[in-house]
Amino acid sequence: MDKTFVFYCILFILVGEFILATVMNYLNAKRFKDPIPTDLNDVYNSEEYEKSQAYKLSNYKFGIVTSIFSLALILGFLFFGGFAWVDGFAYKLTSNTIVQALIFFGIIMLGSDILNIPFSYYQTFVIEEKFGFNKTTHKTFLIDKLKQWAMTIIIGGGILSLVIWFFQWAGTNFWLYTWGLITIFTLLMNLFYSKLIVPLFNKQEPLEAGSLKEKIEHYAANVGFDLQHIFVINGSKRSTKANAYFSGFGKEKRVTLYDTLINDLEEEEIVAVLAHEIGHYKHKHIIFNLVSSILLTGFMLFLLSLFINNPEVSLAIGVDRPSFHAALIGFGILYSPVSEITGLLINYFSRKFEYEADDYAKNTYAALPLVSSLKKLSKNSLSNLTPHPAYVFMHYSHPPLKERIRNLKA
């Protein structure tokens, strides 16, 4: 295996994934003007459906531009020595390999993010604003970006430094220590994400005493679910779109409701949504997802250990000397087809779990309020009611609304 062969493999993967994504998006876009399914006639009136079609079309066209830009950017780096220039710059600044890697990834990631700011700005302040979703101020947009960079530097830089140190200390067995580190980090994030990360971006307050809280606590008690923490997050700070999620384990488990969800739904509908989330917990979907994520990470790191000492993986991206950080870039691209395949499996199980959680809510609470809540949430987010089956197979972590409604009414 020489660097030319690896280079063409990388090129084939990048272009192939772009073509596949473009075809999938095109097939999906062709279904935008399909009539509303009979089961969903009450979701949109004609004017609202036209608005949803316009929203989907705007995002589709915008997606074409961003994907072409992303492909052109990475191909430009490969063909015109971008990675070699950044690597050489880091090499001139220091002889410490860990610091070189931090500078290398810092320049690439920060530079890429800066180049993508105009696209993020347009998505937020033009498309989302035009269709009535955006509540983000320019100040919040800027502060969010600075916080994201700070977290990437502190957390990402810290983990990368330890990984390279493991490699220097343990050789190809570094993957075992890295796997342990990432496993611990993943568990901590699952336990304390809502306490440590969410407050950096949003305010969380306990759900006020009242009929909604009483209904939630009554349902939780009926199904034997120990629920001590119910929080409301100010999602309306950034968007009108609604959400709810479950996080943590044991004493740290909590339910978080977006304030937009509380504003958009009736109390019975909110309890039904909560019942769905508890269904995920009762069926141990959260444990399954956590374990599968850890196992897939271990598999990826094991493969990385097989490639990391191969100089051709580094040299294929155009750098002048093999290094851990250059090999990491090359491997990341080479691994992406495997990631696509595992992503299909994850999405398959995720859709299956959604049906199981829906069934749990139907059997322990009621189907009709969950049906009406799903319809309202779809309407308020202008979601696609007629996705192409191939696009669903490739990208959807949740079943299409039509299929969920049919399952709930069965």
Secondary structure, DSSP 8 states (H G I E B T S, - for coil): --HHHHHHHHHHHHHHHHHHHHHHHHHHHTTTTS---GGGTTT--HHHHHHHHHHHHHHHHHHHHHHHHHHHHHHHHHHTTHHHHHHHHHHHH-S-HHHHHHHHHHHHHHHHHHHHHHHHHHIIIIIIHHTT-B---HHHHHHHHHHHHHHIIIIIHHHHHHHHHHHHHHGGGHHHHHHHHHHHHHHHHHHHHHHHTGGGT--EEE--SSHHHHHHHHHHHHTT-----EEEE-GGGTBS---EEEE--GGG-EEEEEHHHHHHS-HHHHHHHHHHHHHHHHTTHHHHHHHHHHHHHHHHHHHHHHHTT-HHHHHTTT-SS--HHHHHHHHHHHHHHHHHHHHHHHHHHHHHHHHHHHHHHHHHT-HHHHHHHHHHHHHHTT--SS--HHHHHHH-SS--HHHHHHHHH-
